[in-house]
Each structure stands twice: as structure tokens, then as C-alpha cells.
Amino acid sequence: MRTKVSLIALAVSFAVHAQEIETITVNADLRNIELEQLPGSATVVDSQAIKDEGGEHFEQILDSIPNLNWSGATSRPRYFQIRGVGEQEDYKGAPNSSVGFIVDDIDLSGLGMAASLYDLQQVEVLRGPQGTQYGANALAGLIYVKSMDPSDEFESGLTATLAEDNQQTYGGYVSGAATDTLNYRVMVHSNQQDGFRDNLYLGREDTNARDELTLRTKLLWQPTDRLQAKLTFLHADLDNGYDAWTLDNNGFDTITDNPGEDSQRTNGASLNLNYDINDALALRAITSWSNTHATHAYDGDWANDDYWADRTCYGEPCVYVYNWSKALKRDTLSQELRLSSREAGRIFGGTTDWLVGVYANTLEEANYLAITEAYDASGSYFSDQSSDYDADSQAVFGQLDSSLGRWTLSAGLRLEQRDASYRDSTGEAFDTDESMWGGHLSASYQFNENHNGYVRIARGYKAGGFNMGLPKFLSDKTQYDTETLYNYEVGLKSHWLDGALTSALALFYMDRQDQQVEASVQEPGSGDFVLYTSNATDSNNYGAELELNYQVTEALQLHGSVGWLETEYGDYVLQLGEDSFRDLSGRELAHAPNYQFAVGATYRHDQGWFANVNLSGKDEFYYSDSNDSVSDPYQVLDAKIGYEANSWSLYLWGRNLTDEKYGVRGFYFGNEPDQGWVDKQYIRYGDPQQFGVTFNYDYF
């Protein structure tokens, strides 16, 4: 294993020079606190870093964020893990997410694909439970994507990218003042490419294509100094293919006869009202709505009729057909009201800010699962299942923040009630109600103007749910319980060398109770799988995050990050068959690499020349809890050079310059009847080497 010491040394070996300290606001926090004052571990990737590192989609900045991993079960990341906690694949039953994913106050948790990087203000990743602010969908943490707000003055811009893989990316925005009190911003972005796969059987290069369109519109109304209203509309249409798997693990040359689909069409809107009632009180109201239609489908035999007919199964030419398709429709509507103190409303002698709020959410999701399969010459068999899930949640929450000299104390509590119902075509029906709670206690100490330390205890929770269509031997797993997580954390955020070097260090320990574990069971002699969720007794995760940013000179900036993670199950035995069990006690969790790192440099000359280079890497990790299949450790090198004028810029860039072949999702099961369905590792690989050119034009 690559030595962790050398990674940390690489990340911290930065020289020194003074700079003006920049403040970054964390929009996902209840009080929009500055990042350096936040009593918790968080990464904020600002607009300049997004532009410098480049990319079209949120996927392309993920590896720069410590202790954030993702599962490549879809064409774009939908399933995330923070500090080893999160989902890895599709589910049957309840759509409960461990990692919240919010775009401009629109909740897309569990749907994370709709995340274009164009015209963003910043991406925020808050690690650890966010139980006070966000409740049940933020057990492990939260990803918050914030786009640019409308500007007071007119501005506009265009971008165009041409690259290998037949990539064509175009975008534009326009922003300004419509009236004295109303500002607007409109952005459109389109990305099309073949998807790095050649289907040799069909003679096509686009069976894994990406065809992604994003439209964002914002209106900002400020009729008085006390009232502000922001209306955001999001339309994301991802019409992507999904042809990512091969029987021989070559990774990029497929032979399927029925390539899959991974589409998502989301319409969403949010209305954010801020009203300063008087000098003592402020009211904030956030209304959010979204509607999503998604289809995930794949050719499960990963080959074609001719391929199987050339092979022998039980003395006869093989017949193997397996097509899987799941269609989803989800509607969500939420309303949140917050009443908070302003300066004149502080309590306890003017030392303490307070905030109270109420929240209500309704979620309706319908799923339709269709499977076509054949294992002999008697013909194909079609089966389908449908399910409906409805959940209504209500919550009350509050927070106190006290400033006592060098100390800042914070306490928060959230109480949530959820009523859920589930119905499916097999006749299963459940109605449940749960009362859950979460919160935090933290204390920050300002050692001096350059060093701020904190300790934090947080409790998060994740609602229980249901499993659909289980075999009889799993009949006791039809429902699973609420999971809770306690996070204990200490950290230090510092400025060094007159502000030239900033650092953020966090050490954490996580205690998960009634942990929800994803499992899969393969039906003997077939490609059929049963997916289900069950509860482990407990597990423990601990580790650290270190982030550094160093302005060496006015032209040269260096940055680095390291995530260290150790995970271990308590006593847990996973049932895989009627008489088959798997003891996971003491084993590491899936998708939880022991280390992640990123180092990079940006050079920007006053004559306009620009260069950026980034190296990121991960340790090996288990792909699943159902087997011992592991990834290989890997490193990916990206670079970008160009010229920047006052209103335009031109860049030549390369991603994965060493053409590293790295796995982002893996399975270990039997999928070849001519081999007697023997278990074997299958891997889906990340994007290979790619070069391209990008032109930007901005008018201010």
C-alpha cells in the first residue's frame, strides 16, 4: 500500500508568502457562517477553483474532496459516501439517502446526477451528521451546490469545448437588472459526448453516450432594504446511455445487443424569502418543489444472442437473455420557516443568537421494474413489479449560538415525525410512523486571530424502510429500522505566514447504531438478483481530514488535501441464501478507502498565461458488503494550460494524462452460464485519457 506519510508530506510541503485573507460563506449552514468559523469539517470549492480545474459535471471535482467517495453504478454519480457512510447502488423500497444533495435549495437527495458545473458560485461538502439543519437525509453529511446569483449590472458569457470522445459542450449566461428592484440570471449548458465505449457487436461508439442539458433561471427581488425574495427554476435533462460493463473486464469494448439507458429529467423550483421584521427579528421562508422522471436500464447478460449461441451450456448452445429496467417518478414539496434573532434580539445579555424553525415535506415516488430473461430455448420470460412510496415529514428545530469572549458555544436540536406508506404489485403493504431526533453541541475557541479550534458532538438519523419482493428465506427482512450516528470531532482552522497559508484539520470518530446495510442475493443458476437492506448491530469509523491552500506568490497557488479513514463492523452476519451466511464482523465497510489525497498548483501570470495541474488518488476499497472484491489503488493526473485576456480565455486541457485504468464500481457474482455461473469479479472503469480545448467569453 502506498505510504500515507509520503502523501501527507507531499500535501504540506508548501513554501511561504503573504496574502490578503479571503472569507468564504457556507450557505448550507443555518446562519451562513464563514468557513473558518464553522465548528465542523467542510470543503468549499469556489467558482475560481471550479473554473481553474475545469470540467462539465460535478463528477470531475469529486476526487479533490477528502473522504468523499462515489459509486459508479450510474452514468453520473448518484450514490455518495462521506467518511464511509452512504449508498452504493439502486434500492428496492424506500428512497432514503445517507448523503443530502441540494441544488439551490432544491432537494435532490438520492438523485445527484443533475449537477452541471457551469456558472456555479461554489460547491459545499459538509462532513458528519447535519441533523439540526437537514434531518433524515443528512446522516453522513451534505453536498450543497449553489449557482451564481443575479447581478446588479449587465453581464453575459459564453463557453465552448471540443474534445476527444466526440465531445461538444456549449453554454451561456446573461444577468442584470430588469427594474430598479428586480434582477435576473439565465444560464443554459449542454454537454454531448460518446461516453468512451465502443460497442463492437452493434458497430456503434455512442451506446454509453452523455447527452446532458441544464437550464437555470433566477429572479432576485429587493423592494426594500428589509425584504429579499429569490426565485430559482432548474431544468435538467440527462438523456444518457448505459453500456459500461464487459464480461472480460476490458472496460471499454462492449458487445451488448440491447444497450442500456440512464436518463433523468428533473424540473425543480425554490423560493427563498428573507424578511428583517425589525432590528430584533428576521424571518426566512424556503419553499422547494421538484419533479423527476428517471430510467435506469442495462443489458444484464453483457453480451448478445450470437455470443451465447457460440458457447455450450449443459451440452446445448447457450441461451442467455437478461434485460433490466427501472423507471422512477418522484415528486417532492417542502416548506421551511425560520425565525431568528438579529443584533437587537440577542438574549442572555446580548451574548446569544437564537433560531427556531418548522419544516414540512411530502414525497411521492412510484417505481416500475421490468425484467426480461431467458436461460433456455423455451423462450423469454417477462416479469414486472411496481411500487408506490409516500412519506410525510414534519419537524421542529432550534439553535443557540453564544459568544463568550474567545469561546463560541452552539447547541441545536431537531425533532422529526415521519409517516410513510408502501404498496407494491406483489401485495406487500406497510404503513409506519417514526419519531426521530438529531442535533449537535459544539464549542469553538479563538486562540488568536490566526487559529480557531473546535470540538463538536453531533447526532444524525436515517429513517427506516421496506424491502420489495423478497424470497421466503428473507421474510423477516421486509422492514428495517432507523439508523443513528454519533459523530465526535475536534478540529483546528488556521492562517499562517500573514495569511499566505491556510489549513483546516479535523479528527473524527463515528459510532453507527442499527446501521443500514445494502445486500444482494443471486438466485441460483441465473442472473436474477434480490436487493435488500438490513440492519447491522453497529460499526465504527474514525479518521481525519487535512486541507491546505498556499499562495506562494501573486502568480502561484498550491493546494493539497488528505483524507484518512478507518472503518470496522461490529458483530454482523449477512444472510445471502436460505442456508448461506456471511460474517462481516470486524471487516471494513464498502466504498471506504483508507486514504484519499489531492495536490495541485495554479500559475496565473500577469501577462495572461495560465497553467493548472492536479494529482488525486485513492487507496483500495471493498466494492460491496456481499463479497470481498476490492478495487486497486489509483492516481489520476489532470492538467490545463491557456491564455486569459480581459474578456476571453482559451485553454488546452488533458484529463487522466497517464491513462490510468481505475475502477469506480465492481461486482463479484456469476454471470456466465457457459462457465457454470462461477463467481467472478466484474469492474466498471472511470473515464480514460482525454484531451480538449475550451474557449470562454465574458462581457462585464
KOLTORLO-301869 format. One record per atom (N, C-alpha, C): x, y, z. Coordinates in steps of 0.2 Angstrom, whole numbers, plus 5000, padded with zeros to 4 digits. Each point is the difference from the previous one (the first is absolute). Last residue first. Layout:
# KOLTORLO-301869
XYZ
...
***
This chain:
# KOLTORLO-301869
490752114904
499850035006
499950074999
500349744987
499950084999
499850035006
501349764991
499650035005
500050084999
500849744988
499950074999
499550035005
501649764994
499650035004
500050084998
500849734991
500050074999
499550035004
501549764998
499450035003
500150084999
500949734992
500250075000
499350035002
501249745004
499550044997
500350075000
500549715006
500350074999
499450044996
500349755016
499650054996
500450064999
500149735012
500350064998
499650044995
498549845013
500749994998
500350074999
497949945017
500250024994
500750004998
499049825018
499950074999
500350024993
499149745005
500550055001
499850074998
498949755010
499950064995
500650055002
499949725004
500250065002
499750054994
499949735011
499850044995
500150085002
500749725009
499950085001
499950034993
499149755008
500550044997
500050075001
498849735004
500150075003
500650034997
498649804987
500550015006
500150085001
498449864984
499950065005
500550015006
500349854981
499649975006
499850055005
501050044978
500549995005
499749975006
498750074982
500549954997
500549985005
498450175005
499749935001
500549954997
500450245011
500249974994
499849935000
499950175018
499750034994
500149964994
500450015029
500049964994
499550034995
501450145019
499549964999
500049954994
501050245012
500349935000
499449955001
500550284992
499649955003
500449935000
500450304999
500249934999
499549955003
500850284993
499549965003
500249924998
501450184995
499650045004
499449965002
502749964991
499449985001
499650055004
502150044982
499849995007
499349995001
502350044983
499449965000
499849985007
501550214988
499949955005
499449964999
501350174986
499649954998
499949955005
501250215002
500449944999
499649944998
499150225003
500550014995
500449934999
497750095009
500349945001
500649994995
498950214993
499849965006
500249934999
500650264988
500049935000
499849975007
499950254984
500049965006
500149924998
500150284991
500249934998
500049965006
498850264996
500449955003
500149934996
499350295000
500049944996
500549955004
498450255004
500549955002
500049944995
499050285004
500049944997
500649965002
499650235006
499349974999
499949934997
502150115007
499650035004
499349974999
501949834995
499950084998
499550035005
501549765000
499450035002
500150084999
501049734992
500150075000
499450045002
501149735005
499650054996
500250075000
500049715010
500450064998
499650054996
499849765017
499750054996
500450064999
499849725011
500350064999
499750054995
499949755017
499750054995
500450065000
500149735010
500350064999
499750044994
499649785019
499850034994
500350075000
500249745014
500150084999
499850024994
499549775017
500250034994
500150075001
499649735011
500150075001
500250034994
498349794999
500750025000
500150075002
497849855007
500350044995
500850005001
498449795009
500350075001
500250034994
498349785011
500350034994
500350085002
498849825014
500650035001
500450034994
497249975006
500649964998
500650045002
497850095005
499849934998
500649954999
500050255004
500049965006
499949934999
501250164982
499449985002
500149975007
501850094987
499550034996
499349985003
502450055013
499649954998
499450034996
502550114999
499450005005
499549944997
502750144997
499549944999
499450015004
501350234998
500249935002
499449954997
500550244988
499649975005
500349935002
500550274987
500149935001
499649975005
500850234983
499649975005
500149935000
501150244989
500149935001
499649985006
500350234982
499749975006
500149925000
500650274988
500249935000
499749975006
500150244983
499749965006
500149934999
500650274988
500149925001
499749985006
500250244983
499749965005
500249935000
500550284990
500149935000
499849965006
499950244997
499549974997
500149925000
501450195009
499950014992
499549954997
500650005023
499750064999
499950024993
500049745009
500550054999
499650074999
499549765013
499650054996
500550064999
499949725009
500450064999
499650054995
499649785018
499750044995
500550064999
499949735011
500350065000
499650044994
499749765018
500050044994
500350075000
499149745013
500550055000
500050044993
498649805016
500050044994
500550055002
499049755011
500450065000
499950034993
499149795018
499950034994
500450065000
499849755014
500250064999
499850034993
499149805009
500450025006
500350074999
497749914988
500750005000
500450035006
497549914994
500350045005
500749995000
498149884989
500150074997
500350045005
499149805012
500150004993
500150084998
500849905025
499450024996
500150004992
501549855018
499950064998
499350014996
500349815018
500250014994
499950084998
499349875021
500750025000
500350024993
497949854999
500250035007
500850024999
498349894984
500450074999
500350035006
499049754990
500250035006
500450064998
498149854986
500650045000
500250045006
498349784990
500150055004
500750034999
498049814991
500650034998
500050075004
498249844997
500449975004
500750034999
498250094988
499649965005
500549975006
501150214988
499649944998
499649975005
501450195004
500150004993
499649944997
500350165024
499749944997
500050014993
501750105020
499650024994
499749934997
501050095025
500049954996
499550014994
501550145021
499550004995
500149944995
501150155022
499749944999
499550004995
501450204998
500049965006
499849934998
501350164982
499449975003
500149985007
501650194988
499949935002
499349985003
501950204987
499449985002
500049935002
501650244994
500049935003
499349985002
501450214985
499449975003
500149925002
501150274990
500249935003
499449975003
500750214981
499549975005
500249935002
501150254989
500149925002
499449985004
501050224983
499549975004
500249935001
500950264988
500149935002
499549975005
501150224982
499549985005
500149925001
501250264990
500049925001
499449985004
500850234983
499649975005
500149925001
501150244987
500049935001
499749985007
500350234991
499849964994
499949935002
500650165016
499450034997
499849954994
501449875017
500150074997
499350024998
499949825013
500750005000
500350074998
497749905011
500250044994
500750025001
498449785009
500650055001
500250044994
498349815014
500050044994
500550065002
499049745010
500550055000
499950044994
498749805017
500050044994
500550065000
499249745012
500550065000
500050034994
498649805016
500050044994
500550065001
499449745013
500250075000
499950034993
499149775016
500550024996
500150085000
498249765006
500450065003
500550024995
497649835005
500550034995
500450065004
498349765006
500450065002
500550034994
497549845005
500650014997
500450065002
497749815006
500350075000
500750004996
498149834998
500050035007
500350075001
498849944977
500649975004
499950025007
498049984981
500450045005
500549965003
498950004973
499949985007
500450045005
499049994972
500450035006
499849975006
500049914973
499750025006
500450035005
499749884973
500350055004
499650025006
500349794981
499650035005
500450055004
500349884974
500350025007
499450035004
500649834977
499550045004
500450025006
500849864981
500350075001
499550045005
500349725001
499850054996
500350075001
500349785012
499949984993
499750064996
499650035025
500449954998
499849994992
499750245011
499649945000
500449944997
501050215014
499949984993
499649935000
500250235017
500049935000
499949984993
500850235015
499749974994
500149935000
500150245017
500249934999
499649984993
500650235019
499749984993
500349934999
499650135024
500449974996
499749974993
499750175024
499749974994
500549984995
500250035028
500250024993
499649964995
499950035026
499549974995
500250024993
501550145013
499649965003
499449984996
502650124999
499449994997
499649945004
502150195004
499749945003
499349994997
502550154995
499349994999
499749935002
502250205002
499849935001
499250005000
502250184991
499349985002
500049935002
501650244994
500049935002
499349985002
501250214984
499549975004
500149935002
501150254989
500149935002
499549985005
500950204981
499449985004
500149935002
501450244990
500049935001
499349995004
501550204985
499549985004
499949925000
501950214993
499849935000
499449995005
500850224995
500249974994
499749925000
499950175019
499449984996
500149974993
501750075016
499650064999
499549984995
501249825009
500450044995
499650064998
498449825008
500750005001
500350054996
497449915011
500450044995
500750015002
497949815006
500550055002
500250044993
498349815015
500050034994
500550065001
499349755012
500450065000
500050034994
498549805015
500350024994
500450075002
498549765008
500450055002
500350034994
497849825007
500450034995
500450065004
498049784999
500450045005
500650034996
497449884995
500750034997
500350045005
497949804997
500350055004
500750024998
497649884990
500750014999
500250065005
497849814993
500350065003
500750005000
497749884987
500750005001
500250065004
497649854996
500350065000
500749995002
498849784991
499950055005
500450074999
498849804983
500650015004
499950075004
498449794986
500150065003
500750015003
499549804989
499550044997
500150085002
501149785007
500450064998
499550054996
499549775008
500150045006
500450074998
499649834983
499450035002
500050045006
501649874986
500250075002
499350035003
500049784990
500550005005
500250065003
498449984982
499849985007
500550005005
500450174980
499849935000
499849985007
499650254991
500549965003
499849935000
499050234992
500149944996
500549965003
500250245009
499549984995
500249934997
500550165024
500349964994
499549974996
500150235018
499749934998
500449974994
500650195022
499749994993
499849934999
501050225019
500049934998
499650004993
501450225007
499449975001
500049924998
502050165010
499849984993
499449955001
501750205015
499549944999
499849994993
502050135019
499650004993
499649945000
501650165018
499649944999
499650014994
502450115012
499450014996
499649934999
502150165013
499749945000
499350014996
502650145002
499349994998
499749935001
502150215004
499849935001
499349994999
502250184992
499349985002
500049935002
501750244994
499949935001
499349985002
501750204987
499349995003
499949925001
502050214993
499949935002
499349995004
501050214992
500249964995
499849925001
499750205015
499750024994
500149954994
500149905024
500250074998
499750014993
499249825013
500750015003
500350064999
497449925000
500550044996
500650015004
498049805001
500550045004
500450044995
497549855001
500650024996
500450055005
498049795002
500350065003
500650024996
497549844998
500750024998
500250065004
497949804995
500350055005
500750014998
497549904988
500750015001
500250045006
497949834986
500250075003
500850005000
497549844996
500750014999
500250075002
497849794999
500350075002
500750004999
497449874995
500750004999
500350065003
497649834996
500350065004
500750005000
498149874983
500650005004
500150075003
498149814987
500250075002
500650005005
498749844979
500450015006
500050075002
498949794983
499950075002
500450015006
499849824977
500250025007
499850075001
499849774982
499750065002
500250025007
500249814977
500250025007
499850075001
499549874980
499550005006
500350025006
501050004978
500049935002
499550005006
500450214989
499649954996
500049935002
500450215017
500349984994
499549944997
500350225020
499649954997
500349984993
500450165025
500349964994
499549954998
500350245017
499649944998
500349984994
500650185023
500149974993
499649944999
500650225017
499549954999
500149984993
501550145020
499949984993
499549944999
501250225017
499549945000
499949994992
502050135017
499649994993
499649945001
501750205013
499549945002
499649994993
502550135008
499449994995
499649945002
502150185010
499549955001
499550004995
502650125009
499450004996
499649935001
502150195009
499649945002
499450004995
502650135005
499449994996
499749945002
502050205008
499749945001
499449994996
502550145002
499350004997
499749935001
502250165011
499649944999
499450014996
501650175008
500349964995
499649934998
498650175012
500750015000
500349974994
497849935001
500250025007
500850015000
497649964984
500750035000
500250025007
498049824989
500250055005
500850014999
497649884987
500750024999
500350055005
497849814995
500350065004
500750004999
497649884987
500750015001
500250065005
497949814990
500250065003
500750005001
497649874988
500750005001
500250075003
497949814991
500150065003
500850005002
498349864981
500650015004
500050075003
498649794983
500050075004
500550005005
499249844976
500550025006
499850075003
499149784983
499850075002
500450015006
499949824978
500350025006
499850075002
499649774982
499850075002
500350015007
500249814977
500250025007
499850085001
499549774983
499950075001
500250015007
500549814979
499950015007
499950085000
500249764982
499950075001
499950025007
501049804982
499750015006
500050085001
500349774981
500050075002
499850015007
500949814979
499750025006
500150075002
500349804979
500050075002
499650015007
501549814982
499550015006
500050075002
500749844977
500150055005
499550015005
500649764986
499850074999
500150055006
500749764996
499350005000
499750074999
502449925001
499750014994
499250015000
501650075021
500049944996
499650024993
500350165018
500649955001
500049944996
498950275002
500049944997
500649965001
498550255007
500649965001
499849934996
499350285007
499949954995
500649955000
498750205017
500649954998
499849954995
499250265014
499949954994
500649964999
498850185019
500649964998
499749954995
499350255011
499749954996
500649964998
499250195020
500549974996
499749944996
499450255014
499749944997
500649974996
499650205021
500449964995
499749944998
499750255016
499649944996
500549974995
500150185023
500349964995
499649954997
500050245017
499649944998
500449974994
500450185023
500249974993
499649944998
500650225019
499549954998
500249984993
500950155024
500149984993
499549944999
500850235018
499649944998
500149984993
501550155021
499749994993
499549945000
501850195014
499549955001
499749994993
502350135013
499649984994
499549955002
501950195012
499649955000
499649994994
502450125013
499550004995
499649945000
501450135020
499849944997
499550024994
501150165016
500549954998
499849944996
498850195012
500350024993
500549954998
498749985021
500550055000
500350024993
498449825001
500649995005
500550065000
498749984977
499849995007
500649995004
499350144975
500449955004
499849995007
499250154982
499649955003
500449955004
500950194987
499650035006
499649945003
501349954981
500450025005
499650035006
498749824987
500550054997
500450035006
498649754998
500150065003
500550054995
498149814991
500750015004
500150075002
498249804988
500050065004
500650015004
499049844977
500550025006
499950075003
498849794983
499950065003
500550015006
499449834976
500450015007
499950085002
499049794982
499950065002
500450015007
499749824976
500150025007
500050075002
499549784981
499850075001
500250015008
500449814977
500150025007
499850075001
499949764983
499850075001
500150025007
500849804980
500050035007
499750075000
500349754985
499750075000
500050025007
501349804984
499850035006
499750074999
500849744988
499850064999
499750035007
501749794990
499650035006
499850074998
501049754988
499850075000
499650025006
501649794987
499850025006
499850084999
500649744987
499950084999
499650025006
501249774989
499950035007
500050074998
500349744988
499850074999
499850035007
501249764988
500050055006
499850074998
500549734991
499550054999
500050045006
501849814987
499850045006
499450054998
500649754989
500250074999
499650055006
500449755008
499650034995
500350074998
500849855018
500049964994
499650034994
500350125021
499749935002
499949964994
500850224992
499750005007
499749935001
501850134981
499749945002
499850015008
500550194978
500249965006
499649955003
499650154981
500649974999
500349965005
498050135003
499949944995
500649974998
500150205012
499849955005
499949934996
500550204988
500549995005
499949935004
498350104986
500549964996
500649985004
498350145010
499749934999
500649964996
500950195015
499550004995
499849934999
501150155022
500249974994
499450004995
500050055024
500650044998
500349974993
498049965015
500449944998
500650034997
498350155007
500349965006
500449944998
499350254990
500049934997
500449965005
498650235008
500649974997
499949934998
498850255011
499949944997
500749974997
498550215014
500749975000
499949934998
498650255001
500049934998
500749985000
498350225009
500649974999
500049924998
498750265007
499949944996
500749974999
499050205018
500549964996
499749944997
499550265014
499749944996
500549964996
499750205022
500449974995
499649944997
500150235018
499649954997
500549974994
500050185024
500349964995
499649954997
500250245017
499649954997
500349974994
500650165023
500349964995
499549954997
500350245017
499649944998
500349974994
500650175022
500249974994
499549954998
500350235018
499649944998
500349984993
500850165023
500149984993
499649944998
500450205022
499749944997
500150004993
500750195014
500049945004
499949934997
499850234990
500749995002
500149945004
497949984985
500350065003
500749995002
499049854984
499450035003
500150075004
501249874979
500250035007
499450045003
500249794981
499650065002
500350025007
500349834977
500450025006
499750075002
499549764983
499850075002
500350025007
500049824977
500450015007
499850085001
499249784983
499950075002
500350015007
500249814979
500150025007
499850075000
499849774982
500050075001
500150015008
500249804977
500050025007
500050075001
500049774983
499850075000
499950025007
501349794985
499850035006
499850074999
500749754988
499750064999
499750035006
501849794991
499650045006
499850064997
501149744992
499850074998
499750035007
501449794989
500050035007
499850074999
500149744986
499850075000
500050035007
501049774983
499650035005
499950085000
500549794980
500350055005
499550045005
500149774985
499450045003
500350055005
501449844990
499550014994
499450045002
502849985008
499349995002
499650014994
502550015005
499749964995
499249985001
502350195006
499549965002
499749964994
502350145009
499749964994
499549965002
501250115017
499850064995
499749974993
500849875021
499850065002
499750054995
500949765004
500450044996
499850085001
499149785009
500350055004
500550054996
498549814993
500749985001
500450065004
497650014995
500149935004
500849995001
498850255000
500349954995
500149935004
498650275002
500349945003
500249954994
498850224998
500750015004
500349945002
498050134989
500249944996
500849995003
497850185001
500349965005
500249934997
499250284992
500049934999
500349965006
498750255001
500649964999
499949934999
498850245002
499849954996
500649954999
499250215017
500649964999
499749934996
499250265008
499849944996
500649974998
499050205018
500649964998
499749944996
499350265011
499849954995
500649964998
499150195020
500549964997
499749954996
499650255013
499749954996
500649964997
499550205021
500549964996
499649944997
499750255015
499649954996
500549964996
500150185022
500349974994
499749944998
499750245016
499749944998
500449984994
500150195022
500349974994
499649934998
499850245018
499749944997
500449984993
500550195015
499949955005
499749944996
500650214989
500649975003
499949945005
498350034979
500250055006
500749975002
499049904981
499650065000
500250055006
501149794986
500250045006
499650065000
500349754986
499650055001
500150045007
501049814980
500150035007
499750065000
500049764984
499850075001
500150025007
500949804982
500050025006
499750085000
500449744986
499850074999
499950025007
501249794985
499950035006
499850074999
500449754986
499850075000
499850025007
501449784985
499850045007
499850074998
500649744987
499850075000
499750035007
501449774986
499850035007
499950084999
500749754990
499750054997
499650045005
501949794996
499850055005
499750054996
500549724994
500050074999
499850045006
500449764993
500150025007
500050085000
499849884979
499549975005
500150025007
501250074979
499650055004
499549965004
501549924982
500550035005
499650045005
499549774982
499850075002
500550025006
499649784988
500450044996
499850075002
499249795010
499550044996
500450054995
501349855014
499449964997
499650044995
501750105013
500349964995
499549964996
500050235015
499649945000
500249964994
501450195015
499849984994
499649935000
500550235018
499949934998
499949984993
500250225012
500649965001
499949934999
498450204998
500049965006
500649955000
499250194984
499849934998
500049955007
499350275000
500649964998
499849935000
499150275006
499849944996
500749974999
498750215015
500649964999
499849944997
499150275006
499849934997
500749974999
498650225014
500749964999
499849934997
499050275008
499949944996
500649974999
498850215016
500649964998
499849944996
499250265012
499849944996
500649974997
499150205019
500549964997
499849944997
499150265012
499949944997
500749974998
498650215016
500649984996
499949934998
498550225011
500049934998
500649994995
499450225010
500049955006
500049934997
500150194985
500450025006
500049955006
499649894976
499850065003
500450025006
500849834987
499450014996
499750065002
502649925002
499550035003
499450014995
502049804998
499950075001
499450025004
501349794984
499850025007
500050075000
500549754985
499850084999
499750025007
501549774987
499650035005
499950084999
500849734988
500050085000
499550025006
501449774986
499650035005
500050075000
500849744988
499850074999
499650025006
501649784990
499750035006
499950074998
500749754989
499850074998
499650025006
501649774993
499750045005
499950074997
501049784992
499550034997
499650055004
501949885006
499449965002
499450044997
502150165003
500049934998
499349965003
499850264997
500549965003
499949934997
499250285002
500049944996
500549965002
498450225010
500649955001
499949954994
499150265009
500049954995
500649955001
498450235012
500549955000
499949954995
499250275009
499949944996
500649955001
498650245012
500649964998
499849944996
499250265013
499949944997
500649964998
498850235015
500649964998
499749934997
499150265012
500049954995
500649964999
499450105024
500250024994
499949954994
499549945022
499750075000
500150034993
499849735004
500550055001
499650075000
499349735007
499950054995
500550065002
500849765008
499450045001
500050064995
501249744999
500150085000
499350035001
500149755009
500250034994
500150085001
500349775016
499750075000
500250034993
499849755015
500350034993
499650075000
500649805020
499650064998
500350034994
500149765016
500350034994
499550064998
500449855024
499650044996
500450034994
500049785021
500250074998
499650034994
499649795013
500750004999
500350074998
497649975004
500449965005
500750015000
498050114988
500750025001
500449975006
497649984993
500349994994
500850025000
498350035019
500149934998
500449994994
500250245011
499649945002
500249944997
500750254999
499749964994
499749945002
501150175016
499750034994
499649964995
500949915020
499750055002
499750044994
501449814997
499349985003
499650065002
502249924987
499750075000
499350005002
502449835002
499250015000
499950085000
502349944988
499749985007
499350025000
501550134983
500149935002
499750005007
499650164978
500050005007
500049935002
500450154977
500049935002
500150015008
499450174977
500249995007
499949935002
500450174977
499849945003
500249995007
499550244984
500549955003
499649935002
499450184983
500350045005
500549955004
499249954974
499949995007
500450055004
499849954975
499650065003
499949995007
500549784988
500050064997
499650065004
500349755004
500450055004
500050074997
498049805002
500550034995
500450055004
498349805007
500550055003
500550024995
498149815005
499950074997
500450055003
500049775007
500350004993
499950074998
499249895022
500650054999
500250024993
498249885015
499950014993
500650044997
499649955023
499949934997
500050014993
499450225012
500449945003
499849944997
499550244995
500149954995
500349945003
498750255006
500349945003
500049944995
500350284999
499549954998
500349935002
501150215004
499449995005
499549954997
502050054988
499750065001
499349995004
501049784997
500250054995
499550065001
500849775015
499650054999
500350054995
500249755013
500250034994
499550054998
500849825022
499650054997
500350034994
500449765012
500350064998
499650044996
499249795007
500550025006
500350074999
497549914991
500750014998
500450025006
497649864992
500350045005
500750014998
497849904989
500550044997
500350045006
498749755000
500050075002
500650044998
499449774988
499750025006
500050085001
501949864987
499349985000
499750035006
502350094986
499749975006
499349974998
502750074989
499250015000
499749965006
502550065004
499749984994
499250015001
501850065017
500449984994
499649984994
499850175024
499749954996
500549984994
500850105025
499650024995
499849944996
502150075017
499349995001
499650034994
502450015004
499849935000
499349995001
501050224999
500349965006
499749935000
498650104983
500450055004
500349965006
498949944975
500249975006
500450065003
498049974979
500650035003
500149965006
498649984975
500149975007
500650025003
499450074978
499450015004
500049985007
501750074976
499949985008
499350015002
500249944975
500350065004
499949985007
499349834986
500550044995
500350065003
499549805016
499650034995
500450044996
500849875018
499549964998
499550034995
502350065013
499850014993
499549954997
500650135025
499949934997
499850014993
501550165019
499449994996
500049934997
501250175021
500149954995
499349994996
501550165019
499450004996
500149954994
501750085016
499549955003
499350014997
501550204993
500249945004
499449965003
500250134976
499750015006
500149955005
500650024976
500450055004
499850015007
498949854983
500649975003
500550055004
497950064988
499949965006
500649985003
499550144980
500450035006
499949955006
499049944978
500750024999
500450045005
497649935000
500449945001
500750024999
498350164996
500250005007
500549945001
499850104976
499649975004
500349995007
501150094981
499350024998
499549985006
502850084999
499549955000
499350024999
502450125011
499649994994
499649945001
501750135014
500049934999
499649984994
499950235005
500749984999
500149924999
497950095005
500250034994
500749974998
499149965022
499649964995
500350024993
500950125017
500349945000
499649954995
499150225004
500750004996
500349935000
497950035012
500050004992
500650014997
500049875023
499750064998
500050004992
499949815020
500450014994
499750064997
500149905026
499750044995
500450014994
499749825023
500450034994
499550044996
500149915027
499750024994
500550024995
499549925028
500549994994
499650014994
499550135024
499949934997
500550004993
499250215014
500249945004
499949934997
500450264988
499649945001
500249955004
501150204993
499750005007
499549955001
501250044979
500649995005
499750005007
498550034981
500349935000
500550005006
498050175002
500649994996
500349945001
497350025003
500650025003
500649994996
497449984999
500550034995
500650025003
498249895012
500150085001
500550024994
499249775000
499450045002
500150085001
501549844983
500050015007
499350055002
500849954977
499649955003
500050005008
501350164987
499350014999
499649945003
502450115005
499749934999
499350015000
502150184994
499449985003
499849934999
502550134999
499549964997
499449985004
502350194998
499549965004
499549974995
502850084999
499349994997
499549975004
502550145004
499649945002
499350014997
502450094990
499450025004
499549945001
502749964998
499450024996
499550035004
502949915000
499450035003
499450014995
501949805001
499950074997
499450025003
501749764999
499650055004
500050064996
500149714995
500450055002
499650065002
499549735000
499850064997
500550055003
499449745004
500650034998
500050064996
498249855009
500250055004
500750044998
499049804988
499450065001
500350065004
501449814997
499950034993
499550065001
500449865019
500550044998
500050044994
498349845005
500050065004
500650054999
500049794989
499550054997
499950065005
501649835006
500250044994
499550054998
499449855018
500550065002
500250044994
498749804997
499650065002
500450065002
500649794983
500150035006
499650065002
499349794983
500450065000
500150045007
499749734997
499650065000
500450065000
***
